[in-house]
C-alpha cells in the first residue's frame, strides 16, 4: 500500500487540517483522511484502504510545533507516536480540557472537531461522507 507518490504534498494537506484543530478538540486519523481527495495517481479502492494509515505516517514524521496530540485513533484512544509516549499526549490533551474515561477513551461526540463546509471548501477539501467507500455518485453529507 505504501505512501502516496508525492508524500510531501499529501502531508502538507494533513498538516493544514491538524493546525486548524482548535484547543480542546480532536480528530481521528481516518477523519482527517476522509477530508482529503485521493491523489490523482492512486486508485480509489487503494486510497480508501490506506488513507488513515497515510495520516499516521504523516503524523509520525511531523515536527513538534504541529499540535500532533490532537490526532487520535477511531476508538477515541491515543496511538503512540515515536519519540513521545502516550502519557505526554494525554497530558497535553487534558491541559486543553479534554476528559478521558477510566478506560482511556475520549468521547468523540463531545471532543471531535468538525470543520465547517465553508472551511473545507476554502481549503480544497471534501465534506465527510457517511459511506466508508463512497461511490463517485454519492452525495457528500456533513457529519
Secondary structure by P-SEA (a helix, b strand, c coil): ccccccaaaaaaaaaaaaaaccccccccaaaaaaaccccccccaaaaaacaaaaaaaaaaaccccccccccccccccccccccccaaaaaaaaaaacccccccccccccccbbbbcaaaaaaaccccccccccccccbbbbcc
